[in-house]
Amino acid sequence: MTNAIIISLVSLAILVALGFQQLYFAQNSSDFMYRITQLVPVPVATVANEPVRYSDYLIQYRGSEHYLRKYDEVKMESEDGIRQLEGIKRQSLNSAEVNAYAAKLAREKSITITTKEIDDEVLSKRNTANGQISQETYDASTRMLYGWNPSDYRQAIKTSLLRAKVAFAVDEKAKARADKAAELIASGKDLGAVAQELGGGMAVQSPGLVDATSSFNGLNVSMVARLEQGKISSALKSTTDSGYYFVRVAQKTDTQVNFEFVHIPLTQFNEDFAELKKSNQIREFIKVAEQ
């Protein structure tokens, strides 16, 4: 009995040591290791003492790597390919760290994402110029592009939505500017006058004719397409951490919409995160080149 316990403990120690070596030294990003990190919440870094889950880093890195290997003309084993992979490692780790910080703030502020919010976002992604595609077709598309299964994709959507909610919640300056813009519009000001009075480099912009089922800098264009032509909207929130939009539809057809807008960006969350980095409150447990 004693020998069996000893053998089991030694075997477990060997497995732990092997897993540690594969993750933190070899940086094994295989499907097997990814699934292991989903089950065992080991950290790849910490942000203000908040653990950054290795699986959150891998879901992004593996998605980008899958796309590059399948669709990029550069061979990944070449010098340029290796450089690109190192670049997406850094981007993926940076993004995972930002998302972990967002999760920390969300927990502190009791901010959550509901299943319905995820369902609605997935549903909006299924809308195309040729109509709405089936969930099965969309799942096949994300698997082909990024190697993600439906659960991976929903997790990525949830993370993005949570980060956006937090960015809106912490940015009181942007909220104050949006409130001021709303007051100016209610008093009869046009978008040009609103931009001028807000100052700070605000300007009226226009993307030209865009597909009504697309997304523009985090703004859901299908929502824009439902607006009354010629009338300035109330504040529209992006589904990303982009910011507030005040929109006026200039022209629209059954499939396209042309609009102008004033964009009030969110900056506080990114500024706070940059300060954490500057004050050395981010610790990384794998070696990834800086860009």
Number of C-alpha atoms within 10 A of each C-alpha: 6 7 8 9 10 11 12 12 12 12 12 12 12 12 12 12 11 11 17 14 13 15 19 15 12 11 15 15 19 12 13 9 18 20 14 15 20 15 10 12 14 16 19 22 22 18 22 16 12 19 19 26 20 25 23 26 26 27 24 22 25 21 20 20 21 18 15 20 15 14 10 12 9 15 13 16 11 10 10 12 17 13 14 16 18 17 16 20 23 19 19 21 23 15 16 26 26 19 21 23 25 24 20 19 20 20 12 9 12 9 17 15 16 12 11 9 14 19 14 12 17 16 15 16 17 17 17 14 12 8 9 14 13 12 14 9 11 18 17 15 14 16 17 14 16 21 20 21 14 16 10 18 19 17 14 16 18 20 19 18 22 22 26 23 20 23 23 23 18 18 17 14 14 19 19 11 16 24 14 15 25 18 14 18 18 12 9 11 16 14 22 14 16 22 21 13 14 17 11 9 7 16 18 16 14 15 11 13 15 17 20 23 24 18 17 12 13 16 19 21 20 18 12 21 23 12 15 14 17 12 12 22 18 18 19 17 20 21 20 19 23 19 25 25 21 22 24 23 21 17 16 20 11 9 15 18 23 21 21 19 21 23 21 24 20 23 18 17 22 14 11 13 19 13 12 15 14 10 10 11 14 18 17 14 13 15 11 15 10 10 8
